[in-house]
Amino acid sequence: MSTLKTSILKLATPLIDENNEICDATRNMYYLHASKFGTKFFDAMTYAHMIKKLHDEFDSPSSRLSGIHILILVAKDTRPKLYKKLREYQQKLIIEKDELIKDKNVDKLNDLPTFEYLEEKLNEYDKVGKSLCYVLNYLLMYHGFRNKEFEKLKLIENKKEFDKIMKNKSKTHNSIYINPSTKTVSFFIEIYKTADHYGNKLIEINNPIFLKNMKKLRIGVDNYLWRKQDGSACSSSYVSDRIAVYSIDNLREGNIFKITVKHLIDTKDFTQLEKIATDRGTSLSTIMKSYNIQRINKYDDVEPEPEPEPEIELESVAQPKSIQLEYDNIEELSD
């Protein structure tokens, strides 16, 4: 029997499993995408059938790019003619996604507030004691945090333990350490969207206002920023919802990052633009192509990254409404 007389999921699974450079979240995302092509044997699938599946099961150019990646992976060494046609269609999807970004940018240029407005709101949060809002938006604005960085974000007791985590790589959580001597807040980020490509991130902040608001959160040693009553970390969907609620004017992380990028381009602060790209875990080419809302005209494309950032989150189970969360009103705490 031909080895191709099986589903795309079964063919893709060993290829996904043998890739040691991706994290479990990315691996599970690939399994999910492969399963969307159904149980029909791969050798019985025509090119037209695959493209129809792409459009039926994936609802945007970005998600279709993720889906076609699986088809290309399976076809590469088994069906060379099909592989060539899929690569050609992949380029079409890249152009389609790019044009969609430009169309959306026209609206965002008119609708999104300025960076100066974000700074005013941030200062307001500090003055009225909304420490969680301050900390969250500061990290979104000045360090390009995505939702993922806030998941499983745990406070570490001392420098020795923090250094040990950085050396041994826990891969189970992201870490915060507040150094009382240097008055620096350090974030060691291992779990984030593009960790497979950019590796671990160390971000150190010595802003006294940020430090003050971090202390007001009173997270507690070895506790997560967002946790359930039993001490376990909240789900991805819950954290994403909280970030949407606490972000300035409910703008969410993506729009706040686009406002920041526009500000840095307008002020020609390319040093800070490079820094925030590093802090986010992305490249300048990706920022200029996907996050620059002033990019509305057709001009030469920027060379893409070897591995584009995945834009489909894994489906996750919503947090039960009955769960009481300890830090939903965390900003009301005082010194």
Disulfide bonds with the S-S distance in Angstrom:
none
